[in-house]
Structure formats: C-alpha cells, structure tokens
Amino acid sequence: MKIDTRIDESTSGLVFKKTTYKLVLIVQFSEEEKAQIIKHGFNKDPKRILVSGIHGRATGSGEIWVSSLMDGRGETFDFEDMVEAKHVQSLAISALKDLKGILTSSSDSGSQSIEL
C-alpha cells in the first residue's frame, strides 16, 4: 500500500480574499491487498468507512470509504482551516495503517498464541 497525501493552499476573491485548503488523498493498493479487500467485502458500501464525521468542516461527502480509494484516483476535500485539513489527513493515514494491519492479519490462518 502506498499513500500519497498533500494539502494545497489557494486564495479566491477579488476584494475579500478567502484562503482554502484542499486535502488530496491517493492510495495505491497492491494486487494482494486488493484481493483481500474484495475477499472480505471491505470494498462494499456502506461496509467500510475509514474516516467519518468531517461534515461541516469539508466539502464533499464528509466520509472516506475504502471503495472510493480502490481505483487509485483518490479523494479530495476542501477546508477553510489548515488545522482541520491536517487533522483529517492524520485520521486518514492512521485508518489506512489500521486497514493494512487488518489485511495483513486476514491473510494469516487466524490462530493466535499470546503469552502473558
């Protein structure tokens, strides 16, 4: 899995300048990861939401879905605040790391041995 993120800053308006921040999130899954995602149904809406609850802070759906990242084109979200853009960027990266762990462990046999 390869994750590419960036935050672009832009200004609009002739008289009253308004700064916005665009979060771009692109994920490239390996063929093995794609197979695991499909096998376990992680790509089916509304089965897997990576990040939710960003309504009011961003334009768009306010959610980041596994299925929306499968094609490699990515997702974009517009924010009025750099802190919010950075926060959602951090949440998305953390959720993708968790997904990677789930995909890795789902390819195992499922048995565990824990010594305390």
Phi, psi and omega in degrees: 000131176238128182247125174242125176228151172205156175239118179260137178254135177219156180237138178226162179102139180277313183262304181262097182291133179234126180264133175233158182234128181251119175270125177247126181234117179235130180236131174248114179270145173288165179298323178295318178295318177300318179297317179294320179299314180291317181302319183264003175075019180292345182270358185268126176284142355265038188296316186230112173253125178281313181223131178227175175077025178258019174296145178084340179254341184217154171276161182104198186285339183082007180220151175242120184254148173301316183298327181285345180261353186294330184278352178082000179279333176090182181230150174231145178224137180257133180234154174266353186226129179298323181298317178296318178299315178296322180297312180293323176301314179296317178299317181296316180296317178297316179296322179291325175296318177298317178300318178301317177297320178295316180296321179293316181286333180286342177276350176281175182287344179098350180274147180225150173230119183238128177251126181252000000 
